[in-house]
Amino acid sequence: MRTTILSVAVAIALAGCMMGPNYKRPTIDTPAAYRVEVKAAADLINSAWWEQFQDPVLNELIKIALAENKDVRIAASRVEEFLGRYRAAQVDRVARIDAIARQRIAEQRLFQDMISDEGLAGLSESTRTYVSRRAFLGTFIHVYRTDANPSSVDLSITPSKRDYGSIITVRPDLANYTENGFAKTLTPKAWLSLWSGLSSRTSLLDNLPKITVPTLVVTYTGDNAIYPVVADSIFEHSPAADKSIAYVDADHFGFPLKSHPEGKGREEAGRTVATWLKKRFRGR
């Protein structure tokens, strides 16, 4: 019985899809003209459609949008304004992390001073053990969102041949919160000496005036971290009388770009360096 019902249902379904030679199109009554004239329809489309929702908040937002975004130049200035505010906020954030790092270092030095204090001997064994551990073993800090350059996800900022994403991933918004995030877990001293843009003394531009020997700047055009414009700045600020700059199509690690899949960045960079050295150290 079940098979019979199924067969009939399939037959009816197939029959509904068939249009044989005896098919005749039914007569349909259609109006002589459109229900709404073209001009009236255009006026309806260009009307303040959002007012139909009777939402004062929406009306105010639309009003602000129309008043403050009249052309592309204004929109572009909004982007620049956002980037300026974003970078200022990042500077403030780094300052807060610096303060935390210095506090951790000060705490460890406090415990180190307690070790040499004569009064330590009079404390309990567990307290002495705790003080010793805090004196010799520093703490770690966890820094999130270290991969937070807007240029990684907006290639129109500082244009170059780079591909979308950072040197770590195409999803820095997710990678910033993984267990092994970029420079996520480190000692307070490591943060201050290397990663802090305010406290570190490793800035190349700050140390460049001391380098007067022949200088070669090699930059990968698709680098996701050090953009060609940065390399240009390094070259321009170099005080060396003998200085050169070379551009190689590759990513941060010297691998081919998606736009140049046949590129051999590492080999080209090696040849560039070798040629530069041979011209200055002949016979070696």
C-alpha positions, -999 to +999 in steps of 0.1 A: +000+000+000+028+024+009+046+017-024+014+023-043+008+057-027+044+067-033+041+058-070+009+078-074+025+108-058+055+107-080+033+103-111+013+133-101+044+154-095+059+144-129+026+152-146+026+186-131+060+194-147+051+182-182+041+205-211+034+184-241+023+194-276-013+199-265-003+226-240-023+259-244-013+290-226-042+303-205-057+337-212-047+363-185-063+397-182-036+424-180-041+461-175-035+485-203-010+505-183+012+502-152-005+507-119+020+536-111+034+560-137+071+560-142+076+595-128+055+587-097+076+556-092+108+576-095+095+601-070+086+573-046+121+558-048+139+591-042+116+600-013+127+600+023+118+563+027+132+560+061+106+583+075+080+556+069+095+537+099+086+567+122+118+562+141+133+595+153+167+579+160+169+565+124+157+599+111+185+617+130+212+592+119+202+597+082+202+634+087+237+633+101+249+610+074+236+632+046+250+663+062+285+649+070+292+626+040+285+647+010+314+635-011+343+611-012+368+637+001+348+641+033+346+603+036+383+600+031+389+626+058+368+605+081+391+576+075+421+597+083+405+610+114+397+574+125+433+563+119+447+592+138+424+585+168+432+548+166+469+553+166+467+578+195+447+552+214+473+526+207+500+549+221+480+553+253+475+516+255+513+509+251+519+535+279+495+515+302+513+482+294+547+499+300+534+510+334+523+474+342+557+460+331+576+485+353+554+477+382+562+440+378+599+447+377+597+469+407+579+442+426+606+417+418+633+441+429+614+446+462+616+408+469+653+408+459+659+435+485+640+415+511+664+386+506+693+406+519+672+420+548+683+405+582+646+403+592+640+376+566+655+349+589+629+355+615+600+348+591+584+314+586+599+289+562+570+292+538+573+330+537+611+328+531+604+303+503+578+326+487+601+357+489+630+337+473+608+325+445+595+360+438+630+374+439+645+349+414+616+341+392+599+370+376+563+370+363+550+370+327+526+395+312+500+386+285+495+412+258+466+408+235+460+424+201+497+428+193+489+422+156+467+453+152+479+473+123+449+485+102+471+483+071+470+445+074+433+444+065+430+476+044+455+475+016+446+511+006+465+522+037+502+525+028+497+508-007+522+481-017+522+447-035+515+429-002+487+404+001+458+407+025+466+399+062+496+402+085+528+383+085+511+357+108+476+352+094+449+366+072+427+368+103+446+389+129+413+396+146+412+359+156+449+352+160+452+380+185+433+359+210+449+325+204+471+307+229+503+315+209+494+350+198+521+372+183+545+381+212+515+375+235+534+360+266+567+376+275+586+390+305+582+426+315+618+434+305+613+417+271+582+439+264+600+471+274+633+464+256+619+451+223+582+455+218+572+488+234+571+516+209+576+540+237+603+524+258+623+502+234+657+516+222+657+493+191+642+519+167+662+518+136+656+554+127+668+565+162+700+544+158+706+550+121+726+583+126+754+562+141+757+540+110+780+556+085+796+525+068+784+516+033+748+506+036+725+484+015+687+485+021+669+454+007+631+455+010+605+430-001+577+448-019+550+425-005+562+426+031+532+426+054+551+442+082+579+465+068+564+483+039+585+498+011+577+533+023+595+524+056+625+511+036+625+544+017+625+563+049+654+543+062+674+549+030+666+586+030+677+590+067+709+570+063+739+592+068+762+569+048+779+584+018+778+550+000+742+538+002+719+518-020+684+504-020+669+474-038+633+462-042+625+425-044+590+411-052+583+388-023+565+386+011+580+392+045+597+358+044+609+360+008+582+337-005+564+345-038+534+368-038+500+357-051+504+383-078+539+370-087+537+332-081+568+325-101+589+350-081+621+338-063+625+365-037+651+349-015+674+340-045+670+375-059+678+391-025+708+369-021+721+378-056+716+415-048+736+413-016+763+392-032+767+417-061+768+446-037+795+430-016+817+420-046+818+456-058+831+468-025+852+438-014+870+428-046+891+396-045+873+382-015 
